[in-house]
Amino acid sequence: MMNKRDLVLSLLDRNKKAEYIPAAFFLHFDQVYHRGQAAVDKHLEYSRYTGMDFVKIQFEHNFPFKPERPDDWVRMPLYKKDFYKDDLEVVDGLVKRAKKESLVIMTLYSPYMCARFASEEKITEHIRENPEKAKKGMEILTESLMIFVKECVSLGIDGFIIPHREGKAISSVVVLCSRNALNPMTLSSWKRLTNPVFSISCISAIFMACTTI
């Protein structure tokens, strides 16, 4: 009998008829479960209790710098590997404990969503007022997220789920770190699921990080 990992991967074979669509339900855990071994244990407990088809790791990191005006975006710090230390420890722990039985997927917010959180929803207004300076901030956020993506891949993550929120509606796309699994995925589908002000170059950068491993 196949475990969940092999079962879900088998559904990606386009030469076979899929028997069902993998499913999972997500939630943010209490703050005490955001870091360290407590986070690893809670993710596993929830995944196994609900019987979901893969382990989805929550991203619980906020960017400290808060742009208040369009001019502030050019001063956005480049957050490097040390900034993601806690998140990467959770990724490492769950890959080691869960990867043999399930796909392990990391939540990855787009640069635009990160900009929304950092600016407390002001990013769209800032783009209208000064697109060049807002673009600079987005490029810095993209470079920072690329550092995180590559570190996750080096730890053995199976893929990323990129949620997109517009108002109360949430859609998402899953990208697996495998060329074969990525065949059905196109950049046009990414663009459709992403806010129009989110540069396609940001999407391409993250997409290429996954496909070149």
Sequence and secondary structure as in RCSB ss.txt:
>XXXX:A:sequence
MMNKRDLVLSLLDRNKKAEYIPAAFFLHFDQVYHRGQAAVDKHLEYSRYTGMDFVKIQFEHNFPFKPERPDDWVR
MPLYKKDFYKDDLEVVDGLVKRAKKESLVIMTLYSPYMCARFASEEKITEHIRENPEKAKKGMEILTESLMIFVK
ECVSLGIDGFIIPHREGKAISSVVVLCSRNALNPMTLSSWKRLTNPVFSISCISAIFMACTTI
>XXXX:A:secstr
   HHHHHHHTT TTS  SS          GGGSSHHHHHHHHHHHHHHHT SEEEE      S    SGGGGGG
     GGGGHHHHHHHHHHHHHHTTTSEEEEE   HHHHHHHHTTT HHHHHHH HHHHHHHHHHHHHHHHHHHH
HHHHHT  EEEEEEEETTEEEEEEEES HHHHTT  HHHHHHTS TTS HHHHHHHHHHHHT 
